[in-house]
Amino acid sequence: MTRKIKVSAVSYLNAKPLIYGLEHSDILNEIDFSLDIPAQCADKLLNNEVDIGLVPIAILPLMKEYHILTDYCIGAEGAVSSVNLYSDVALNEIKTVLLDYQSRTSVILCKVLAKHYWKINPEWINAKDDFEKDIKDTTAGVIIGDRTFGKANSHKYVFDMASEWNTFTGLPFVFACWVANKKLPDDFIKRFNECVSIGMMNKEAAIREWIGKNKQQVDVREYLEKYISYPLNNKKRMGMELFLNYCSDLE
């Protein structure tokens, strides 16, 4: 019996169009498919527990071998709305930053912005469950994904980190893309890419399915249409390359 190809994808709303085509095609019978938080997707791909992951791009320098699949990603041309630094004080008054345990790329992005753009040097603390309540006074916090929904007015300052990156560099930002950690059969990759493309062409159906299964704290269509940019085009690849260069510069 042929071993199923193992695939891990992000469970957040912004990934739904990228996985919809997989969930509604025969390829689902050929793969072992799991939904995880971004950090788990990354760990599974790094530890060879899966063959393909919709993973944070910050793990790419950690991989011995990688292959970027499809012409789509989870990215943003400007503001992304769901990757934020929350604070009750201005940037230059922040002393501590709690880092979202569900994230990897967003955490590093915050450190890159702090060092090269905001010019601040806070203490970094890897946060645990329920850390949001500890964001107060001079302690700020990075929160990502669906848990940012409904938090627009929770703190005096909300710094959208994709928007900050765009202001800093003039480039869009890529948070995650489909990556394989080994060479896979060409015919499978062709069908995998076709399924992802079909999902992207049926974004409205993906949106309706999400709305039908989840309680909403956000305008799903506005979020996916206004804030999330999926094509992995040349400018996004330039932004990704620049970000990875900055990553190598962090201590």
Beta strands, then each sheet from edge to edge (+ up, - down):
strand 1: 5-10
strand 2: 31-36
strand 3: 52-56
strand 4: 67-76
strand 5: 83-87
strand 6: 96-99
strand 7: 123-126
strand 8: 139-144
strand 9: 157-160
strand 10: 173-180
strand 11: 229-231
sheet 1: 2+ 1+ 3+ 10- 4+ 11-
sheet 2: 7+ 6+ 8+ 5- 9+
end
